[in-house]
Amino acid sequence: MNRSNTAVAVSIALSALPAITFGQADGDMIRLAKDSGCYICHSVEPRNPAREVLTEGPAFRDIARRYKGQADAADRLTATILQGSGAKPSDKHWKGKVSGDVMPANAIEISEPDARKLAYWILSLRR
C-alpha cells in the first residue's frame, strides 16, 4: 500500500471512530497511533459485532482487557507492535472476534520507544 492509499485508509478509519473525549496525553498517543498506521486495523472502542462489521484488528480497549493483570504485558505488547503476530497457532486468540488473523511487523513504522509508549497507553485503557 503506498503512502497515499495509507493516508486515505487512515482517514476513513478515523472518521468511523466514535466521539471520545481524551486528554492531551491521550491526544498525543492517538496521533502516534494514527501516524504509525495503527488505525488502519484497530480502533479505541470495541464495535458491536451484532450491528457492525468486525474490524481487522482488536480494539485497544479489548487488548487492554486481555492483558489485564499480566506482569509482562507492556513488554509483550511492545514486542507484538514491533514484530507482529499471527504466525503461530497460539497467536490466534482473536479468532472469531476480528476479521484479520495476522498483524504485520511495524518496526519500520514505529520506533521501539514509541511502541513502548503506545503499549503503556493502550494498557491504560482497560477502564
ChimeraX attribute file (.defattr): number of C-alpha atoms within 10 A of each C-alpha:
attribute: neighborCount
match mode: 1-to-1
recipient: residues
	/A:1	7
	/A:2	6
	/A:3	8
	/A:4	9
	/A:5	10
	/A:6	13
	/A:7	16
	/A:8	12
	/A:9	17
	/A:10	20
	/A:11	14
	/A:12	13
	/A:13	18
	/A:14	15
	/A:15	10
	/A:16	10
	/A:17	15
	/A:18	12
	/A:19	8
	/A:20	7
	/A:21	7
	/A:22	10
	/A:23	7
	/A:24	8
	/A:25	10
	/A:26	15
	/A:27	12
	/A:28	13
	/A:29	18
	/A:30	19
	/A:31	14
	/A:32	17
	/A:33	19
	/A:34	18
	/A:35	14
	/A:36	19
	/A:37	18
	/A:38	21
	/A:39	24
	/A:40	21
	/A:41	18
	/A:42	21
	/A:43	23
	/A:44	18
	/A:45	16
	/A:46	17
	/A:47	16
	/A:48	9
	/A:49	11
	/A:50	7
	/A:51	7
	/A:52	8
	/A:53	11
	/A:54	17
	/A:55	19
	/A:56	18
	/A:57	21
	/A:58	21
	/A:59	19
	/A:60	23
	/A:61	18
	/A:62	19
	/A:63	20
	/A:64	21
	/A:65	15
	/A:66	15
	/A:67	17
	/A:68	13
	/A:69	9
	/A:70	9
	/A:71	9
	/A:72	9
	/A:73	17
	/A:74	20
	/A:75	14
	/A:76	15
	/A:77	22
	/A:78	20
	/A:79	19
	/A:80	19
	/A:81	24
	/A:82	21
	/A:83	14
	/A:84	17
	/A:85	18
	/A:86	16
	/A:87	12
	/A:88	8
	/A:89	8
	/A:90	8
	/A:91	14
	/A:92	14
	/A:93	12
	/A:94	17
	/A:95	10
	/A:96	10
	/A:97	14
	/A:98	18
	/A:99	15
	/A:100	17
	/A:101	18
	/A:102	16
	/A:103	18
	/A:104	14
	/A:105	15
	/A:106	19
	/A:107	16
	/A:108	10
	/A:109	13
	/A:110	20
	/A:111	14
	/A:112	15
	/A:113	10
	/A:114	15
	/A:115	25
	/A:116	20
	/A:117	16
	/A:118	23
	/A:119	24
	/A:120	18
	/A:121	18
	/A:122	24
	/A:123	22
	/A:124	14
	/A:125	16
	/A:126	15
	/A:127	7
